[in-house]
Amino acid sequence: MNTQKIPATVITGFLGAGKTTLIRNILATANGKRIALIINEFGDLGVDGEVLKGCGDEICTEGDIVELTNGCICCTVADDFVPTMEKLLERENRPDHIVIETSGLALPQPLVNAFNWPNIREKVTVDGVVTVVDSRAVADGRFADDVEKVNAQRAEDEALDHESPLEELFEDQLRCADMIVFNKADLVDENVLGDVQREVGEKISRSVKLLKSSHGSLPASVLLGLESASETDIENRKSHHEMEHDAFHDEHGEDAEHEHDHDEFESFVVERGSVADPKAFAASLQSLIQSHDILRLKGFVDVEGKPMRLVVQAVGNRIDHYYDREWTDGESRSTRLVVIGLEGLDQMAIGDEIRAIEA
């Protein structure tokens, strides 16, 4: 690897797998290494960016954090990512390492390939692609390829009550990885975790490092410094889309045109007043998430009588909430939540229900 290049680590993974928590642990254990963050937040409220800014460490000052909020980074490489990288590289105090958190909906392949752009490849290399896996979700069969298994899950899980290539997205994130972190390992027993690791391993054709963690508790010394130069190996990391494209043109010729089915996602922000009982509020949100088939919900809550801000993070039927920092002077105390799901969410009904929660 060209040691003059700045190493960049891509952190990818499905919704709610624990990417932001993993990055906070990187910052906490960086040992003085200057790290720049590029965060591809999906939605209008920069929840992940705010959580990271709240770490209170000199190594993650606001000047070192860039948020891309115009949609999934894989679709806005030319418009957003490349110009952001160019500005970052023009800075006088260039970072020692760049960490990029993709949206949970993003394909990592186009992003990694962007490091081959002329203005970037001479200055930056992909140190590694780290894919974070929600061990509990995989154990529950959320990403199973077995059609019968999916149909069985649909009878119990409203989140599977639609035709969707989300399983393909999950596999694409695995195929691009140099390291796979099985997060939330504490939520499954060792035998189940072994089954999850074997299931994931069957989807990968390359040699990939496998690690397990709870609460993203892995240090920077483990996650950074892989020296993979992933951008030079993009041919071995093809997505489903690329493989289908190649197969189609092998059969029909290079000039033939074909269409692909894609899930369309949407997000919106709901604001409401303060809450008195965070546990009751979280329980009501959990019920709402299930009834509306919401993929992800996250944001900040103003709790009556509390000087600290409550963070809410929900995926599937699991919801976490914790206080991250005090509200600052001049900061508007408010409850703002980002709701993410497949296109067609009843935004008005969801917003009304969240505002109507008595807690």
C-alpha positions in Angstrom: 0.0 0.0 0.0 1.2 3.5 -0.8 1.8 4.9 2.7 1.5 8.5 1.4 -2.2 7.9 0.8 -4.7 8.7 3.5 -6.5 5.5 4.6 -10.3 5.5 4.6 -12.5 3.0 6.3 -16.0 2.4 5.1 -18.5 1.4 7.8 -21.6 -0.2 6.2 -24.4 -2.4 7.5 -28.1 -2.7 7.5 -30.5 -0.5 9.4 -29.9 -0.5 13.2 -26.9 -2.8 13.1 -24.8 -0.5 15.3 -22.6 1.5 12.9 -22.8 4.8 14.8 -21.9 3.1 18.1 -19.0 1.3 16.5 -17.7 4.7 15.2 -18.0 6.3 18.7 -15.8 3.5 20.0 -13.3 4.2 17.2 -13.1 7.8 18.2 -12.8 7.0 21.9 -9.8 4.7 21.3 -8.1 6.6 18.5 -5.1 7.5 20.7 -4.7 11.0 19.2 -5.1 10.0 15.6 -7.0 12.8 13.8 -10.1 11.2 12.2 -12.4 12.9 9.8 -16.0 11.5 9.5 -18.3 11.5 6.5 -21.8 10.5 7.6 -24.4 9.6 5.0 -27.5 10.2 7.1 -30.8 9.0 5.5 -33.4 11.6 6.5 -33.8 15.2 7.2 -32.7 15.1 10.8 -28.9 14.4 11.3 -29.3 12.0 14.2 -26.1 10.1 13.7 -24.1 13.3 13.2 -25.5 14.8 16.4 -24.8 11.6 18.4 -21.2 11.6 17.2 -20.8 15.3 17.9 -21.9 14.6 21.4 -18.9 12.4 22.1 -17.1 15.4 23.7 -13.7 14.4 22.4 -11.2 16.7 20.7 -10.8 14.2 18.0 -14.4 14.5 16.7 -14.8 18.3 16.6 -17.5 19.6 14.3 -14.9 20.7 11.7 -14.0 17.0 11.3 -17.6 15.8 10.7 -19.3 16.1 7.3 -22.9 15.0 6.8 -24.3 14.0 3.4 -28.1 14.3 3.7 -29.2 14.1 0.0 -30.0 10.4 -0.1 -28.0 7.2 -0.1 -24.4 7.8 -0.8 -24.3 5.1 -3.5 -26.7 7.2 -5.6 -25.0 10.5 -5.1 -21.3 9.6 -5.5 -20.6 12.2 -8.2 -22.7 15.0 -6.7 -22.0 14.6 -3.0 -19.2 12.2 -2.1 -16.5 13.1 -4.6 -16.7 16.9 -4.0 -16.8 16.3 -0.2 -13.6 14.2 -0.5 -11.9 16.8 -2.6 -12.6 19.6 -0.1 -11.4 17.4 2.7 -8.1 16.7 0.9 -7.6 20.4 0.2 -7.6 21.2 3.9 -4.3 22.3 5.4 -4.8 20.1 8.5 -5.5 16.9 6.6 -6.8 13.9 8.6 -4.7 10.9 9.5 -7.7 8.6 8.7 -11.1 9.0 7.1 -14.1 7.1 8.4 -17.2 6.9 6.2 -20.5 5.7 7.7 -22.9 4.8 4.9 -26.7 4.8 5.1 -28.1 1.5 6.1 -29.7 1.5 2.6 -26.6 2.1 0.6 -24.7 -0.3 -1.6 -21.0 -0.1 -0.7 -19.7 -1.1 -4.1 -20.3 2.2 -5.9 -18.7 4.1 -3.0 -15.6 1.9 -3.0 -15.3 2.3 -6.8 -15.4 6.0 -6.4 -11.9 5.8 -4.8 -10.7 5.0 -8.3 -11.7 8.5 -9.5 -8.6 10.4 -10.8 -8.8 13.2 -8.2 -9.0 10.7 -5.3 -7.0 7.6 -6.1 -3.7 9.3 -5.8 -4.4 10.7 -2.4 -6.7 8.2 -0.6 -7.0 4.4 -0.4 -9.7 2.2 1.1 -8.1 0.8 4.2 -11.0 -1.6 4.6 -14.8 -2.1 4.3 -16.3 -3.0 7.7 -19.8 -4.5 7.5 -21.7 -4.5 10.8 -24.2 -7.3 11.1 -27.1 -7.3 13.6 -26.6 -10.9 14.9 -30.1 -11.0 16.5 -31.8 -10.0 13.3 -30.0 -12.6 11.2 -30.8 -15.2 13.9 -34.5 -14.3 13.5 -34.3 -15.0 9.7 -34.8 -11.4 8.6 -32.4 -11.8 5.7 -33.0 -15.5 4.8 -33.0 -16.5 1.2 -35.1 -19.6 1.8 -38.6 -18.6 0.4 -40.4 -21.0 2.7 -38.6 -19.5 5.7 -39.5 -16.0 4.5 -43.2 -17.0 4.0 -43.2 -18.5 7.5 -41.8 -15.3 9.0 -44.4 -13.2 7.2 -47.1 -14.9 9.2 -45.6 -13.5 12.4 -43.7 -10.4 11.3 -45.4 -7.5 9.5 -42.0 -6.3 8.3 -41.9 -9.2 5.9 -45.3 -8.6 4.5 -44.0 -7.3 1.2 -41.9 -8.4 -1.8 -38.5 -6.8 -1.3 -34.8 -7.2 -2.3 -33.6 -6.2 1.1 -32.0 -9.6 1.4 -30.0 -8.8 -1.7 -28.9 -5.5 -0.2 -27.7 -7.3 2.9 -25.7 -9.8 0.8 -24.2 -7.0 -1.2 -22.9 -5.4 2.0 -21.4 -8.7 3.0 -19.8 -9.3 -0.4 -18.0 -6.0 -0.3 -16.6 -6.5 3.2 -13.0 -6.9 4.3 -14.2 -7.4 7.9 -17.6 -8.4 9.2 -18.5 -7.5 12.8 -21.3 -9.6 14.3 -22.7 -7.0 16.6 -25.2 -7.5 19.4 -23.6 -10.9 20.0 -24.8 -10.7 23.6 -28.4 -11.0 22.4 -27.9 -14.6 21.1 -26.3 -17.7 22.7 -23.0 -19.1 21.3 -24.7 -21.9 19.3 -27.1 -19.4 17.6 -24.2 -17.0 16.9 -22.2 -19.9 15.3 -25.2 -20.6 13.1 -25.4 -16.9 12.1 -21.7 -16.8 11.3 -22.0 -19.9 9.1 -25.0 -18.5 7.3 -23.2 -15.3 6.6 -20.0 -17.1 5.6 -21.9 -19.0 2.9 -22.7 -15.8 1.2 -19.0 -14.7 0.8 -16.5 -16.1 -1.7 -13.4 -14.2 -0.5 -11.4 -14.4 2.7 -12.9 -12.0 5.2 -12.1 -11.3 8.9 -15.0 -12.2 11.2 -15.4 -10.6 14.6 -18.1 -10.5 17.2 -19.0 -7.6 19.5 -21.6 -6.2 21.9 -22.5 -2.6 21.7 -19.9 -2.0 19.0 -17.1 -2.4 21.6 -14.2 -2.8 19.3 -11.2 -0.5 19.4 -9.7 1.6 16.6 -6.6 -0.6 16.6 -8.7 -3.6 15.5 -10.9 -1.8 12.9 -8.4 0.5 11.4 -5.1 -0.4 9.6 -6.4 -3.3 7.6 -4.5 -2.0 4.5 -6.9 -3.8 2.1 -6.7 -1.3 -0.8 -10.3 -2.4 -1.5 -10.7 -0.1 -4.5 -8.2 -2.2 -6.4 -10.2 -5.4 -5.8 -13.7 -4.1 -6.9 -14.1 -6.9 -9.5 -14.3 -9.4 -6.7 -17.0 -7.4 -4.8 -19.8 -7.2 -7.4 -23.4 -6.5 -6.2 -26.5 -8.4 -7.3 -27.2 -5.6 -9.7 -23.8 -5.9 -11.4 -23.9 -9.6 -11.6 -27.4 -9.6 -13.1 -26.2 -6.9 -15.5 -23.2 -9.0 -16.6 -25.3 -12.2 -17.0 -28.0 -10.4 -19.0 -25.5 -8.9 -21.4 -23.7 -12.2 -21.7 -27.0 -13.7 -22.9 -28.4 -10.8 -24.9 -25.5 -8.7 -26.0 -23.9 -5.5 -24.8 -26.5 -3.2 -26.5 -29.6 -4.9 -24.9 -31.5 -2.9 -22.3 -33.2 -4.4 -19.2 -34.8 -3.1 -16.0 -34.2 -3.8 -12.4 -36.6 -4.0 -9.5 -35.6 -1.8 -6.5 -37.2 -0.9 -3.2 -38.0 2.7 -2.9 -37.5 4.2 0.6 -38.8 7.4 2.2 -38.2 9.2 5.4 -39.8 12.1 7.2 -39.5 14.0 10.5 -42.1 14.1 13.2 -42.0 16.8 15.9 -44.0 16.8 19.1 -43.8 18.1 22.7 -41.9 16.8 25.6 -42.7 13.5 27.3 -42.9 12.7 31.1 -42.3 8.9 31.0 -39.6 7.7 28.5 -40.3 4.0 29.0 -44.0 4.4 28.3 -43.2 6.6 25.3 -40.8 3.9 23.9 -43.4 1.2 24.5 -46.0 3.1 22.5 -43.4 3.8 19.7 -42.7 0.1 19.5 -46.4 -0.7 19.0 -46.6 2.0 16.3 -43.5 0.7 14.5 -45.0 -2.7 14.2 -48.5 -1.6 13.1 -47.1 0.7 10.3 -44.2 -1.6 9.2 -41.6 1.0 9.9 -38.0 -0.1 9.2 -36.2 2.4 11.4 -37.1 5.2 13.8 -34.5 7.4 15.5 -34.2 10.8 17.0 -34.1 13.0 20.2 -36.7 13.3 22.9 -37.2 16.2 25.4 -38.0 14.6 28.8 -39.8 16.8 31.3 -37.6 17.7 34.3 -34.5 16.2 32.8 -31.5 18.4 31.8 -30.2 15.7 29.4 -31.3 14.8 25.9 -32.8 11.4 25.3 -31.7 9.5 22.2 -34.2 7.0 20.7 -33.0 4.3 18.2 -35.4 1.6 16.9 -35.1 -1.1 14.3 -37.7 -3.8 13.8 -39.4 -4.6 17.1 -36.4 -3.5 19.2 -36.1 0.0 20.6 -33.2 1.5 22.7 -33.2 4.8 24.5 -30.5 6.5 26.5 -29.4 10.0 27.6 -26.4 11.2 25.6 -25.7 14.7 26.8 -27.2 17.8 28.4 -29.2 20.3 26.3 -26.9 23.2 25.5 -27.5 26.9 26.2 -29.5 28.4 23.4 -30.5 24.9 22.0 -34.2 24.5 21.4 -35.4 21.6 23.5 -37.7 19.5 21.3 -38.8 16.0 20.4 -37.9 15.2 16.8 -37.9 11.7 15.3 -36.9 10.5 11.8 -39.2 7.7 10.5 -37.8 5.5 7.7 -39.6 2.9 5.7 -40.6 1.6 2.3 -42.4 4.0 0.0 -46.1 4.4 0.8 -45.9 5.0 4.5 -49.0 6.9 5.8 -47.0 9.9 7.0 -50.0 11.8 8.3 -51.3 8.9 10.4 -47.9 8.1 11.8 -47.2 11.7 12.7 -50.6 12.1 14.4 -50.1 8.9 16.4 -46.7 9.9 17.6 -48.0 13.3 18.7 -51.0 11.7 20.4 -48.9 9.4 22.6 -49.6 10.2 26.2 -46.5 9.5 28.2 
